[in-house]
Amino acid sequence: MSSTKFVGFHVPKDQALLAAFGEIALRHEHMNRILQMTIKSLAGITLSEALAATKYESSRQLRDRIKRLGRKTLGEGAALLKLQALVHTCEALTEKRNNLVHGFWAKQLDGEAHISDAFGNQRPLPTVDELRALAKQIESHTQHLNFERRRGFLAKALQKRKDT
């Protein structure tokens, strides 16, 4: 008798689940755009220059560039630490998104659907509410980062450096 379990690809039929999953993808790309805009602000370049310079860069590459530019532009101090904290939250949200997007959505022939990670660890599919909550976290953080970039501590720190 074989103990082999047959596992196949799985795409949920639940349209609300798929919509919530799609919203996470869209919200994450919005966050990446604000990371690009943060690079624009830190470097003092135009939007088109920032977008061209960061075309095809991953979330990690965008965050790393912000960390380097932030240290160079802001110097040590409260503004840099606040920016690093915002970038760290972006990283945590991207990790949550990546666990969903890059996981292997599968179903055993006679079992429940699940997500497997790169090491074969399995966990149940997320619920619609869990997906919506993550999408909301990404949206909220994106808005917060953009506010700080345009009118908050980051905008003030960059203006202060221009004035000196």
N, C-alpha and C positions, 0 to 999 in steps of 0.2 A: 504494500500500500504506500503510495507516494504522499509526502507531506507538503508538496509544492502547492503554493497558493497562487492562483491565477489572478493577476491584477491588470486592469485595463485603464486606459485614459478615461477621465471623467470630466464632463462639463455639466454643471447643475442645470436642471430644467427650470428652477425657480427664477423667474424674471426679476423679482425684487432683489434677490441675491446678486444676480449678474449686474443689475443696474448699480447697486451699491459698490460692487467690485469695480465697475467702470468709473464711478465717481472718485474712488481712491486714485485711480490712474490719472484722471484729469486734475484733481486737486494737487497731486504730487508734481505734475508738470507746471502748475501755477507756482508752486513753491520754488521749483528750479528757475523759473523766469525771474522771480524776485531775488534769488541768489545772483543771477546775472545782473540784475539792476543794482544790487548791492556792490558788485564789482565795478559797475559803471560809476557809481557814486564815489567809491573809494579811490578809483584811478583818475577821476575827473575827466572822463572821456564821454563821447556821444553814445546814444543808444545803439546806433548802427555799428559803431566800433566795438562796443561791448558784446553785441550779439555775434558779430563776425569773429571776434577773438575767442569766444567761448563755444562756438558751434561744435556740436558733437561731444562736448565735455560731459562727463558723468556728474552725478550729484556729488560724489566724493571729490572730484577734481574741482568743481565749483567751490565747495566748502574749503578745500585746501588753499585755493587761490585767495579766498576771502581772509583766511587766517594770516597768510603771508602779507597781503596788502594792508590788512588791518593793523598788523604790528608795525609795518613800515610807515603807514600814513598817520596812525593815531598815537603811536608810541605806547609805552607802558602806562597803565592807569585805568580808571574806572570805565571809560568808554570801550577800551579794548576788552576788558573782562566781560562787560555786558554783551558785546558783540560775540565773543567766544561762547558765552552761555547760550545765545540765540542759535548759533551755528551748531552747538552740541545738541540742542533740541531738534534741529533739522536732521541731524544724523540719526537720532533715535527714531524719529518718524519714518525716515527712509528705510531703516532696518526693519521696522514693522511692516512697511509696504513690501519690501523685498521678500520677506518671509512668505507673503501671500503670492506675489506675482511670480517669484522664481521657484516656489515650491511645486512639487509634482502632484497635481490634483488627480487622484486615482480612486478606483473602487474595486474591491475584491468581487469576484464573480457572484458570490452569495453573501457579501458583507456590506458594510457601511462605507460610504465615501469618506475619504480622508485626504490630508495633505502630507506628503513625505518630504523631508528635507534631504540635503545632499548626503547625509549619513544614514539614511533609511529610517530615521525617527518619524513616527506617525503621530498626527494629532487630528482631531475632528475638524470638519469644515467650519469656518466661522459662521455665526448667525448674521442675519441682515442687520440687526441692531449693533453688533460688534463692528461690522464694516462701516455702517453709518457713523458710529462714534469715532472711528479712526479718520474717516473723511472729514468730519467736523474738527477734529484736533489739527489736522493738516491745514484746513482752511483758516482756523483761528490763528495758528502760529504764523502762517503766511501773511495774514493781515497785520499781525503784531510787528513782524520784521519789516514790512513795508512802511508801516506808520513810523517806526523808529528811524528808518532810512530817510523818509521824507520830511518829518516834522519833529521827531523825538530826539533822544540822546545822540544818535549817530549824526543826524543832520546838524545838530548844534555843535558837536565836536568838530565836524568837518568845516563848518562855517568859522568856528573859532580859530582853526589852523590857517584858514585863508586870510583872516583878519590880522594875523600876527606876522 
